[in-house]
Amino acid sequence: MSEIKKLHLTAFMRPVSLHSGAWRYPGSYPDANFNLAHLKTFITKLEAAKFDAFFMADHLAVLNMPVEALKRSHTVTSFEPFTLLSALSVVTDKIGLAATASTTYDEPYHVARRFASLDHLSGGRAAWNIVTTANPDSAKNFGLDEHVEHGDRYKRAREFYDVVTGLWDSFADDAFVRDRESGVYFDPDKMHVLNHKGDDLKVRGPLNIARPVQGWPVIVQAGQSEPGRQLAGETAEVVFCSPKDLAGAKELYRDIKARTVAAGRNPQHIKILPAALIVVGDTVEEAKGKRLELDTYVHYDTAIASLSVSLGADASQFDPDGPLPTDLPETNASKSSRLGVAKLAADEGLTVRQLAQRYGGYAGLAFVGTPATIADEMAIWLAEEGADGFTVTFPFLPQGLDDVTQKLVPELQRRGLFRDDYGGTTLREHLGLPRPTNRFFE
């Protein structure tokens, strides 16, 4: 009898919730995103639940949104990822530690050193989320007046990956002999000088840190554009993505796995983990009620602006407590986006106000129900190859996280869909990924 395929679960933890109303929810911690004591509690609970990784996104500028929306955002102040993950590595033993680092506004040597250090400090639990940085305001914090063009960012990213992984291979695994008797600390024949000279980057090397515990930290990639999908197929071992539904997820899954094969890689060595907001209740009705209440904590001015963008029409003119009008004016906005809004309004019977608060809070993929109904949905996504697991986003903390770790995870474990315990100590072992060979010494 073949073993049941198991889900992989990572926790999206910067910000601690993607829902903009999370910090206002009754019983939540308003400062959860910027409180070390809370974050230590969160990660120890996630490790006790056997999550694969604690995943921190990063921003290199305050988010580019209108001041009226910005002043209500809990993301304005957040810890720098490496500083926080280094601290959290000390209070954990198994859970992976994933961080974003930009290939546009950083240098390969910096990135290679930081992740190699984190991998050693944590005993082999680091992961690098490769991003090219979307926020154009970031450019102004790094001496540029304009954001680097999209295609140029991805071209640099591909070369950046080659340089960073080359630097991680600077030393053979057994280069550091530390022979007291002979006085030889390391074998120079087992050190490689990279001497990279490319279109965008020039890096001599070697890295002044021993090869990471995992060989390379796990490579995560988060783009869904054409260049992003190609970069994922060529380099990624985990893909963080945001499909809206199972049909879209299956198309994305097939496409990225096919690109992986075309790049000469094993498709089993890339895990696709869509982001999913999870709201758990003792009944489906209770869970839906929690979601509707959560949405009410999104300020209406912010919410209606988000809905207007999605519709391509000024939604502030609609009756807030009436249904979405069916005679919307024609615009050049995305027709698929508009159809998606209309479908959501019809499926859930939402008023304009509720619809706006949904789009202003979190409009991505969500599983809302009991542990059993959510487990049913996740099992379908896994069986139909829409996902290899999920990047879990929490509706509010701590209760939303407790609901997942204490109610949903046991249900998944009972069904054999999620591990009962870690099978190893490194993130690669959790994900079933091989340790990369050293291109210069193996």
DRENFI-771874 format. One record per residue (C-alpha): residue in three letters; z, y, x. Coordinates in nm, 4 decimals. Layout:
<sites>
    aa         c3         c2         c1
   ala          Z          Y          X
...
</sites>
This chain:
<sites>
    aa         c3         c2         c1
   met     0.0000     0.0000     0.0000
   ser    -0.1054     0.3338     0.1501
   glu     0.1565     0.6022     0.2085
   ile     0.1611     0.8919    -0.0395
   lys     0.0158     1.2086     0.1091
   lys     0.2906     1.4642     0.1497
   leu     0.2946     1.8386     0.0997
   his     0.3643     2.0856     0.3765
   leu     0.5777     2.3847     0.2798
   thr     0.6218     2.7050     0.4740
   ala     0.8238     3.0046     0.3554
   phe     0.6689     3.3520     0.3574
   met     0.9575     3.5705     0.4760
   arg     0.8261     3.9114     0.5766
   pro     0.8663     4.0701     0.3385
   val     1.1142     3.8231     0.1938
   ser     0.9328     3.8565    -0.1383
   leu     0.5766     3.9720    -0.2007
   his     0.6765     4.0890    -0.5469
   ser     0.7352     4.4637    -0.5364
   gly     1.0118     4.4434    -0.7985
   ala     1.2119     4.1719    -0.6212
   trp     1.4724     4.4024    -0.4687
   arg     1.5643     4.5407    -0.8131
   tyr     1.6129     4.2039    -0.9868
   pro     1.9744     4.1495    -1.1064
   gly     2.1779     3.9564    -0.8494
   ser     1.9216     4.0052    -0.5735
   tyr     1.9959     4.1592    -0.2356
   pro     1.8245     4.5017    -0.2276
   asp     1.8323     4.4991     0.1544
   ala     1.7291     4.1333     0.1937
   asn     1.4262     4.2299     0.4014
   phe     1.6367     4.4123     0.6607
   asn     1.9706     4.2352     0.6806
   leu     2.0265     3.9837     0.9594
   ala     2.3204     3.8124     0.7902
   his     2.1092     3.7441     0.4795
   leu     1.8111     3.6275     0.6850
   lys     2.0287     3.3816     0.8781
   thr     2.1473     3.2378     0.5472
   phe     1.7903     3.2119     0.4161
   ile     1.6570     3.0256     0.7188
   thr     1.9456     2.7791     0.7331
   lys     1.8889     2.6954     0.3646
   leu     1.5169     2.6479     0.4293
   glu     1.5899     2.4204     0.7240
   ala     1.8342     2.2174     0.5147
   ala     1.5494     2.1748     0.2623
   lys     1.3213     2.0533     0.5493
   phe     1.0634     2.3323     0.5236
   asp     0.7958     2.3212     0.7927
   ala     0.8274     2.6848     0.8965
   phe     0.9695     3.0324     0.8379
   phe     0.6653     3.2610     0.8437
   met     0.6761     3.6325     0.9272
   ala     0.3804     3.8556     0.8599
   asp     0.3702     4.1877     1.0438
   his     0.2471     4.5419     0.9928
   leu     0.1725     4.7940     1.2663
   ala     0.2002     5.0928     1.0332
   val     0.3748     5.1887     0.7127
   leu     0.1546     5.0491     0.4366
   asn    -0.1264     5.2811     0.3325
   met    -0.0384     5.3499    -0.0296
   pro     0.0360     5.6642    -0.2310
   val     0.3799     5.8139    -0.1684
   glu     0.4827     5.7506    -0.5308
   ala     0.4273     5.3777    -0.4723
   leu     0.5493     5.3763    -0.1143
   lys     0.8898     5.5209    -0.2021
   arg     0.9527     5.2146    -0.4211
   ser     0.8454     4.9588    -0.1599
   his     1.0984     4.7331     0.0111
   thr     0.8594     4.6781     0.3033
   val     0.8964     5.0213     0.4649
   thr     1.1649     4.8919     0.7014
   ser     1.1417     4.5421     0.8510
   phe     1.2487     4.3759     1.1734
   glu     0.9957     4.3296     1.4536
   pro     0.9045     3.9579     1.4250
   phe     0.9715     3.8340     1.7788
   thr     1.3100     4.0010     1.8001
   leu     1.4161     3.8480     1.4700
   leu     1.2698     3.5013     1.5297
   ser     1.4333     3.4817     1.8730
   ala     1.7674     3.5538     1.7061
   leu     1.7025     3.3024     1.4289
   ser     1.6014     3.0331     1.6777
   val     1.9646     3.0236     1.7907
   val     2.0992     2.9373     1.4441
   thr     1.8381     2.6663     1.3701
   asp     1.7193     2.3442     1.5339
   lys     1.4092     2.2145     1.3547
   ile     1.2331     2.4659     1.1301
   gly     0.9185     2.6261     1.2719
   leu     0.9069     2.9969     1.3581
   ala     0.5721     3.1622     1.2818
   ala     0.4841     3.5244     1.3553
   thr     0.1818     3.7478     1.3183
   ala     0.0368     3.9175     1.6264
   ser    -0.2697     4.1399     1.6146
   thr    -0.5754     4.0747     1.8286
   thr    -0.6971     4.4306     1.7679
   tyr    -0.3935     4.6342     1.8689
   asp    -0.2317     4.4146     2.1339
   glu    -0.3304     4.2539     2.4626
   pro    -0.3727     3.8793     2.5272
   tyr    -0.1219     3.8713     2.8102
   his     0.1484     4.0253     2.5904
   val     0.0810     3.7807     2.3065
   ala     0.0681     3.4782     2.5362
   arg     0.4010     3.5701     2.6997
   arg     0.5830     3.6354     2.3727
   phe     0.4773     3.3133     2.2040
   ala     0.5318     3.1030     2.5166
   ser     0.8820     3.2482     2.5437
   leu     0.9575     3.1835     2.1761
   asp     0.8288     2.8277     2.2066
   his     1.0628     2.7596     2.5003
   leu     1.3597     2.9363     2.3406
   ser     1.3196     2.7338     2.0203
   gly     1.2402     2.3973     2.1787
   gly     0.8805     2.3896     2.0569
   arg     0.8820     2.5594     1.7164
   ala     0.6577     2.8657     1.7602
   ala     0.3356     2.9469     1.5743
   trp     0.0949     3.2393     1.6190
   asn    -0.0694     3.3862     1.3098
   ile    -0.3920     3.5433     1.4368
   val    -0.4829     3.8610     1.2493
   thr    -0.7312     4.1375     1.3200
   thr    -0.5208     4.3969     1.1262
   ala    -0.6497     4.5283     0.7949
   asn    -0.4523     4.8528     0.7556
   pro    -0.6691     5.1368     0.8939
   asp    -0.3597     5.3525     0.9525
   ser    -0.2613     5.1150     1.2328
   ala    -0.5365     5.2638     1.4505
   lys    -0.3595     5.5986     1.4539
   asn    -0.0516     5.4393     1.6098
   phe    -0.2551     5.3100     1.9042
   gly    -0.4473     5.6158     2.0163
   leu    -0.7490     5.5788     1.7866
   asp    -0.8692     5.8076     1.5104
   glu    -1.0667     5.5384     1.3269
   his    -1.0053     5.1702     1.2560
   val    -1.2092     4.9251     1.4662
   glu    -1.5129     4.7964     1.2688
   his    -1.4617     4.4635     1.0871
   gly    -1.7214     4.2637     1.2799
   asp    -1.6016     4.3995     1.6132
   arg    -1.2435     4.3045     1.5275
   tyr    -1.3422     3.9427     1.4659
   lys    -1.5603     3.9267     1.7764
   arg    -1.2640     4.0427     1.9861
   ala    -1.0338     3.7994     1.8047
   arg    -1.2453     3.4993     1.9008
   glu    -1.2422     3.5967     2.2684
   phe    -0.8738     3.6879     2.2443
   tyr    -0.7941     3.3314     2.1264
   asp    -0.9764     3.1842     2.4267
   val    -0.7827     3.4066     2.6659
   val    -0.4395     3.3421     2.5139
   thr    -0.4843     2.9654     2.5039
   gly    -0.6260     2.9773     2.8584
   leu    -0.3142     3.1609     2.9737
   trp    -0.0928     2.9009     2.8054
   asp    -0.2740     2.6430     3.0215
   ser    -0.1916     2.8322     3.3428
   phe     0.0372     2.5540     3.4658
   ala     0.0251     2.1772     3.4432
   asp     0.3160     2.0288     3.2500
   asp     0.4626     1.8894     3.5717
   ala     0.3968     2.1956     3.7909
   phe     0.7643     2.2872     3.8291
   val     0.9076     2.0215     4.0599
   arg     1.2242     2.2164     4.1612
   asp     1.2850     1.9925     4.4614
   arg     1.6107     2.1073     4.6231
   glu     1.5629     1.8917     4.9335
   ser     1.2186     2.0227     5.0250
   gly     1.2782     2.3695     4.8881
   val     0.9607     2.3536     4.6774
   tyr     1.0051     2.5073     4.3335
   phe     0.6531     2.4516     4.1984
   asp     0.3261     2.2941     4.3104
   pro     0.0609     2.5672     4.3646
   asp    -0.2137     2.3083     4.3121
   lys    -0.0949     2.2847     3.9521
   met    -0.1356     2.6536     3.8773
   his    -0.4647     2.7892     3.7417
   val    -0.5803     3.1503     3.7729
   leu    -0.7848     3.2264     3.4612
   asn    -1.0027     3.5136     3.5916
   his    -1.1467     3.5810     3.2462
   lys    -1.4206     3.8441     3.2286
   gly    -1.5751     3.8726     2.8823
   asp    -1.7404     4.1222     2.6510
   asp    -1.4132     4.2777     2.5339
   leu    -1.1420     4.1450     2.7629
   lys    -1.0706     4.1130     3.1328
   val    -0.7598     3.9129     3.2272
   arg    -0.6821     3.7594     3.5644
   gly    -0.3707     3.5484     3.4965
   pro    -0.1925     3.3199     3.5512
   leu     0.0784     3.3560     3.2877
   asn     0.4198     3.3915     3.4507
   ile     0.5817     3.1412     3.2111
   ala     0.5662     2.7613     3.2237
   arg     0.3361     2.5884     2.9768
   pro     0.4830     2.6022     2.6230
   val     0.6806     2.3034     2.4966
   gln     0.4082     2.2286     2.2399
   gly     0.1288     2.2814     2.4942
   trp     0.0197     2.5677     2.2709
   pro     0.2188     2.7193     1.9843
   val     0.0587     2.6245     1.6528
   ile    -0.2386     2.8468     1.5638
   val    -0.2312     3.0044     1.2155
   gln    -0.5138     3.2131     1.0683
   ala    -0.5096     3.4258     0.7547
   gly    -0.8582     3.5679     0.6889
   gln    -1.0820     3.4643     0.3992
   ser    -1.3908     3.6739     0.4753
   glu    -1.6979     3.5062     0.6250
   pro    -1.5863     3.5866     0.9834
   gly    -1.2313     3.4858     0.8920
   arg    -1.3400     3.1459     0.7622
   gln    -1.5469     3.0870     1.0730
   leu    -1.2590     3.1828     1.3011
   ala    -1.0373     2.9430     1.1073
   gly    -1.2851     2.6584     1.1413
   glu    -1.3117     2.7083     1.5151
   thr    -0.9503     2.7808     1.6035
   ala    -0.6890     2.7429     1.3283
   glu    -0.4448     2.4594     1.2751
   val    -0.2875     2.6202     0.9663
   val    -0.4687     2.8502     0.7225
   phe    -0.2652     3.0958     0.5156
   cys    -0.4850     3.1974     0.2217
   ser    -0.4670     3.3372    -0.1303
   pro    -0.7000     3.1680    -0.3808
   lys    -0.6326     3.2638    -0.7420
   asp    -0.6839     2.9204    -0.8982
   leu    -0.7559     2.5562    -0.8217
   ala    -1.1354     2.5934    -0.8484
   gly    -1.1394     2.8736    -0.5921
   ala    -0.8950     2.6845    -0.3706
   lys    -1.1129     2.3719    -0.3678
   glu    -1.4192     2.5738    -0.2655
   leu    -1.2259     2.7406     0.0154
   tyr    -1.0756     2.4075     0.1252
   arg    -1.4151     2.2358     0.1411
   asp    -1.5743     2.5267     0.3246
   ile    -1.3097     2.5601     0.5953
   lys    -1.2833     2.1836     0.6485
   ala    -1.6643     2.1670     0.6836
   arg    -1.6599     2.4471     0.9404
   thr    -1.3880     2.2588     1.1273
   val    -1.6079     1.9489     1.1473
   ala    -1.9079     2.1592     1.2522
   ala    -1.6967     2.2989     1.5357
   gly    -1.6353     1.9428     1.6613
   arg    -1.2767     1.9288     1.5404
   asn    -1.0845     1.6760     1.3308
   pro    -1.0447     1.8151     0.9747
   gln    -0.7042     1.6462     0.9535
   his    -0.5903     1.8823     1.2283
   ile    -0.6135     2.1913     1.0083
   lys    -0.3700     2.2391     0.7190
   ile    -0.4637     2.4743     0.4363
   leu    -0.1572     2.6306     0.2742
   pro    -0.2277     2.8818    -0.0071
   ala     0.0365     3.1400    -0.0902
   ala     0.2174     3.0619    -0.4165
   leu     0.4910     3.2506    -0.5961
   ile     0.7333     2.9954    -0.7393
   val     0.9591     3.0756    -1.0354
   val     1.1844     2.7890    -1.1438
   gly     1.3677     2.7554    -1.4740
   asp     1.5518     2.4782    -1.6584
   thr     1.2763     2.5097    -1.9196
   val     0.9245     2.6450    -1.8972
   glu     1.0222     2.9196    -2.1408
   glu     1.3152     3.0231    -1.9215
   ala     1.0918     3.0376    -1.6126
   lys     0.8342     3.2498    -1.7958
   gly     1.1142     3.4773    -1.9115
   lys     1.2304     3.5243    -1.5517
   arg     0.8766     3.6157    -1.4489
   leu     0.8359     3.8652    -1.7319
   glu     1.1741     4.0212    -1.6528
   leu     1.0872     4.0421    -1.2843
   asp     0.7671     4.2261    -1.3681
   thr     0.9617     4.4881    -1.5648
   tyr     1.1181     4.6089    -1.2390
   val     0.7799     4.7387    -1.1232
   his     0.7639     5.1113    -1.1991
   tyr     0.4978     5.1822    -1.4612
   asp     0.3281     5.4619    -1.2633
   thr     0.2743     5.2241    -0.9713
   ala     0.1783     4.9399    -1.2008
   ile    -0.0842     5.1267    -1.4006
   ala    -0.2489     5.2496    -1.0809
   ser    -0.2837     4.8867    -0.9616
   leu    -0.4294     4.7791    -1.2957
   ser    -0.6779     5.0673    -1.2886
   val    -0.8049     4.9521    -0.9485
   ser    -0.8493     4.5953    -1.0746
   leu    -1.0330     4.7108    -1.3871
   gly    -1.2352     4.9883    -1.2267
   ala    -1.1244     5.2088    -1.5163
   asp    -0.8415     5.4524    -1.5859
   ala    -0.5872     5.2253    -1.7558
   ser    -0.3412     5.5132    -1.8025
   gln    -0.5410     5.6102    -2.1132
   phe    -0.4622     5.2795    -2.2880
   asp    -0.1700     5.2203    -2.5254
   pro     0.0966     5.0726    -2.2918
   asp     0.2390     4.8498    -2.5629
   gly    -0.0903     4.7413    -2.7132
   pro    -0.3399     4.4757    -2.6036
   leu    -0.5997     4.5364    -2.3352
   pro    -0.9041     4.7006    -2.5001
   thr    -1.2115     4.4801    -2.5253
   asp    -1.4579     4.7706    -2.5079
   leu    -1.3963     4.8792    -2.1480
   pro    -1.6551     5.1224    -2.0071
   glu    -1.9095     4.9842    -1.7626
   thr    -1.8397     5.0643    -1.3951
   asn    -1.9406     4.9492    -1.0492
   ala    -1.6098     4.7652    -1.0087
   ser    -1.6013     4.3932    -0.9386
   lys    -1.6986     4.2084    -1.2548
   ser    -1.5069     3.8983    -1.1429
   ser    -1.1929     4.1086    -1.0955
   arg    -1.2278     4.2585    -1.4430
   leu    -1.2896     3.9193    -1.6023
   gly    -0.9817     3.7845    -1.4257
   val    -0.7677     4.0644    -1.5713
   ala    -0.9011     4.0034    -1.9212
   lys    -0.8453     3.6279    -1.8939
   leu    -0.4849     3.6734    -1.7806
   ala    -0.4159     3.9154    -2.0655
   ala    -0.5610     3.6722    -2.3206
   asp    -0.4026     3.3558    -2.1779
   glu    -0.0504     3.4995    -2.1699
   gly    -0.0765     3.7500    -2.4550
   leu     0.0266     4.0394    -2.2311
   thr     0.0389     4.4021    -2.3357
   val    -0.1180     4.6672    -2.1139
   arg     0.2284     4.7474    -1.9777
   gln     0.3044     4.3835    -1.8951
   leu    -0.0414     4.3360    -1.7462
   ala    -0.0008     4.6448    -1.5294
   gln     0.3405     4.5326    -1.4091
   arg     0.1955     4.1929    -1.3210
   tyr    -0.0737     4.3550    -1.1056
   gly     0.1703     4.6039    -0.9594
   gly     0.4217     4.3303    -0.8764
   tyr     0.2348     4.0177    -0.7675
   ala    -0.0937     3.9020    -0.9180
   gly    -0.1627     3.6052    -0.6917
   leu    -0.1249     3.2319    -0.7490
   ala     0.2037     3.1461    -0.9204
   phe     0.3722     2.8258    -1.0337
   val     0.6119     2.9115    -1.3158
   gly     0.8018     2.6294    -1.4838
   thr     1.0565     2.3546    -1.4393
   pro     1.0895     2.1508    -1.1192
   ala     0.8974     1.8728    -1.2952
   thr     0.6076     2.0871    -1.4215
   ile     0.5715     2.2664    -1.0884
   ala     0.5752     1.9329    -0.9030
   asp     0.3018     1.8116    -1.1410
   glu     0.0837     2.1118    -1.0560
   met     0.1419     2.0818    -0.6820
   ala     0.0542     1.7123    -0.6929
   ile    -0.2776     1.7961    -0.8603
   trp    -0.3633     2.0567    -0.5954
   leu    -0.2831     1.8039    -0.3220
   ala    -0.4762     1.5156    -0.4820
   glu    -0.7822     1.7277    -0.5645
   glu    -0.7931     1.8839    -0.2164
   gly    -0.7159     2.2372    -0.3141
   ala    -0.4346     2.2475    -0.0606
   asp    -0.2447     2.0509     0.2018
   gly     0.0698     2.2283     0.0877
   phe     0.1810     2.5810     0.0121
   thr     0.3090     2.8989     0.1693
   val     0.5953     2.9621    -0.0695
   thr     0.6768     3.3172    -0.1752
   phe     1.0027     3.3774    -0.3565
   pro     1.0375     3.5961    -0.6680
   phe     1.3781     3.7362    -0.5675
   leu     1.6519     3.6404    -0.3225
   pro     1.8861     3.4632    -0.2914
   gln     1.8551     3.2942    -0.6323
   gly     1.4796     3.2395    -0.6236
   leu     1.5058     3.0728    -0.2837
   asp     1.7994     2.8590    -0.4027
   asp     1.5995     2.7490    -0.7073
   val     1.3198     2.6225    -0.4824
   thr     1.5363     2.4569    -0.2178
   gln     1.7973     2.3077    -0.4523
   lys     1.5871     2.2208    -0.7584
   leu     1.2158     2.1950    -0.6757
   val     1.2416     2.0328    -0.3319
   pro     1.4623     1.7439    -0.4560
   glu     1.2086     1.6781    -0.7325
   leu     0.9238     1.6679    -0.4787
   gln     1.1287     1.4375    -0.2572
   arg     1.2077     1.2082    -0.5512
   arg     0.8323     1.1677    -0.6089
   gly     0.7609     1.1050    -0.2404
   leu     0.5593     1.4267    -0.2169
   phe     0.7801     1.5926     0.0442
   arg     0.9769     1.4681     0.3429
   asp     1.3414     1.3650     0.3139
   asp     1.4024     1.4601     0.6758
   tyr     1.2180     1.5951     0.9759
   gly     1.0329     1.3305     1.1743
   gly     1.0532     1.5237     1.5002
   thr     1.1781     1.8428     1.6571
   thr     0.8624     2.0496     1.7117
   leu     0.6481     2.2318     1.4579
   arg     0.3466     2.0269     1.5655
   glu     0.5387     1.7112     1.4770
   his     0.6324     1.8519     1.1356
   leu     0.2661     1.9303     1.0632
   gly     0.1213     1.6119     1.2115
   leu    -0.0757     1.8027     1.4734
   pro    -0.1602     1.6728     1.8214
   arg    -0.0392     1.8432     2.1371
   pro    -0.3406     2.0159     2.2974
   thr    -0.4573     1.8869     2.6333
   asn    -0.4486     2.1252     2.9238
   arg    -0.8125     2.2174     2.9819
   phe    -0.7531     2.2701     3.3542
   phe    -0.5272     1.9775     3.4443
   glu    -0.5912     1.6897     3.2012
</sites>
